[in-house]
Amino acid sequence: MELVQIQRRLVDYTKSLFMEGFLDAQFLQLQQLQDDSNPDFVFEVVSLFFEDSEKLLNELTIALDQPNVDFKKLDSHVHQLKGSSSSIGAQRVKNACIAFRNYCDVQNIEGCLTCLQQVKQECYLVKNKFETLFRLEQQIMASGGSVPTIELGF
Amino acid sequence: MESCNCIEPQWPPDDLLMKYQYISDFFIALAYFSIPLELIYFVKKSAVFPYRWVLVQFGAFIVLCGATHLINLWTFTVHSRTVASVMTTAKVLTAAVSCITALMLVHIIPDLLSVKTRELFLKNKAAELDREMGLIRTQEETGRHVRMLTHEIRSTLDRHTILKTTLVELGRTLALEECALWMPTRTGLELQLSYTLRQQNPVGYTVPIHHPVINQVFSSNRAVKISPNCPVARLRPAGKYMPGEVVAVRVPLLHLSNFHINDWPELSTKRYALMVLMLPSDSARQWHVHELELVEVVADQVAVALSHAAILEESMRARDLLMEQNVALDLARREAETAIRARNDFLAVMNHEMRTPMHAIIALSSLLQETELTPEQRLMVETVLKSSNLLATLINDVLDLSRLEDGSLQLDLGTFNLYAVFREVLNLIKPIASVKKLHVSLNLAPDLPEYAVGDEKRLMQTILNIVGNAVKFSKEGSISITAFVAKLDTLRDSKAPEFLPVLSDNHFYLRVQVKDSGSGINPLDIPKLFTKFAQNQSTGTRNSGGSGLGLAICKRVSRMVTKGLLLHLGCDVTMVGSSDECLRLVSHEHKVVFMDICVPGIDSYGITIRIHEKFTKRHERPLLVALTGNTDKVTKENCMRAGMDGLILKPVSLDKMRSVLTDLLEHRVFFEAI
């Protein structure tokens, strides 16, 4: 495929991610931090996020499986997941975490279980999206081109 | 004569024996009749005899017995059958009654005997009650004495009178031979005889305080009997008499500092006086329990009365001291006022004296300017004029400044044209500005009122000052003066926290901004500035208590992002993963420490304190900034209280981090408005 076409595909794809709410403005901040001295910054941060979120989701699953659910612990894990997801701009994950925390506050186990599924789903989705994004970037780099910067009107 | 069935008397009736029997029977009958009469008489007299029925029976029994004996008189001689039958009836009746009475007495006699026992019992009881009565009376007496004594003691606040009265009253109440009070000396090592009852002026006789008897008395709050040979008890001259019993009791000397608001003074005072009481000699009198109790109570009352007297003394002394201080302060104030007045007078005079020649110089120089002059002469005159104007201003300023310092600067309020002030400033500054090729622009907001009430001269002075500075320090470019009415939110300035604007209807705040394009900082250069301040540090924290592995994990992402921000801005960044690592690595080369505090259980406050301890010199200590997503005011307050220098809300964008660092490094503090 031609370089220009791949580049255009990347731009369109990224735009769609914003439109669909997977990413928000914080992601743009991350992209701004990537420069020549830090060429893989975004990739590193996102990979770190998925590593951490996997562990956190495991913790959450275990915590909700207990006969006596420790809501404080639950809340603290969700809080952390919310923090990390908002740091990289994963908007839908962050929103799911917010809903999860609300159920934790009222100690509603059913609600928490539903939210956990929701969060897992969102993480999985956004992970796929990022994988596609990085694949496109790699293709562009391999073809000797440069990754176009996104100009978004907001 | 009918024959009776009685037995024939064996002896003739006129036998002596018969005669005696006859007489006896008669007297028996008499007695038997009189006894019941007596009984009836006395029973009638007494009201309380409970056994009337028994008496009746008894009476009947006796009467019948008497009757029997009486009738017996007739049976000595030959008698008729009627007599015999009467006799028989009488005997039968007697028998019946006596049997009944006998049976009755079986019941009655134990009762009667017990009456005696009861009587004995009651007598004992009465004796006991008498004794108790005596005791109560004594106690009541004692109580009365105590009240009277207390009244006497407490009716005065004079220490000397209290003690003297105590001894006198005690002596009187208990009829003592001698009564003495030993007070501890200043050193606390001896007891000095201070007051006695009999001797008017006791010699300052002292006794060392560490005597076993004295210690014994001091260690208990009871009155203790002591030996008359004890040094404190040797109050009377030795004589050939048998000294009376001596009792000693401690009197606690309470200090003002012993009185707490809520509880009784603690007796850890250990300062006691000793009261010694001596019974009259050569009397067999002994100390009774109630007397000892009286003594103990009195000792307590004396302690209280003495402490009241001490408190009074203390408060009188404090009041005197205050009065002295007041007088001194008043004097000082008057002196200060005189000094200020003198200085003002001096300044005014000097001012006037200096201004007169000044004005002369200025006036004449201006006049000179109007005449025909050569260019050099004109230059010289202009210089003279400028210098003298400057000097005049300086003289004015000196006077103003001194008045400003002691607050006697009066604002010269009047209505003036605000627009005209700005135009005037512009006119004054334009010549100099045009010489330096600086472009000056004036921007007056449309809502700025044309006329205002205030001190026109001073306002112009202030604006002129600032604009003058702008012109002075700008080599080229432009200067813009903007004036507008300030709204409340623009007035809140973190740089001047004590400025509390108050809005009212007929006042307004005028905000004047002077911007120059002089040798200021090019905005594009700001990030590069930070390379000079290398080695910013970003610190993540870790919960050492370990409430789950989630904590350390998730913070990695935000830490990485923060690090990225700083790297992009040109800082040197060191990431640390735990509080220990942070404290180990932090040094004075680091300018800022960033800490994420929104995770519970992280001891960022602890780190703050430790860093404060580690760097005692303020300029060496790195600035401590908290990062949090928490928009709670309490968090902000906690950070401030813990000693942090700043707080930033997440999410942090690149621009935000840039402006935060700028502000932080300039002002050394940055607390984001929550």
Interface residues (C-beta under 8 A of the other chain):
Chain A: A25 Q26 Q29 L30 Q32 L33 Q34 D35 S37 N38 F41 E44 V45 L48 F49 E51 D52 K55 L56 E59 K73 S76 H77 H79 Q80 L81 G83 S84 S86 S87 I88
Chain B: S547 G548 L549 G550 L551 I553 C554 K555 R556 V557 S558 M560 V561 G564 L565 L567 H568 C598 V599 P600 G601 G629 K650 P651 S653 L654
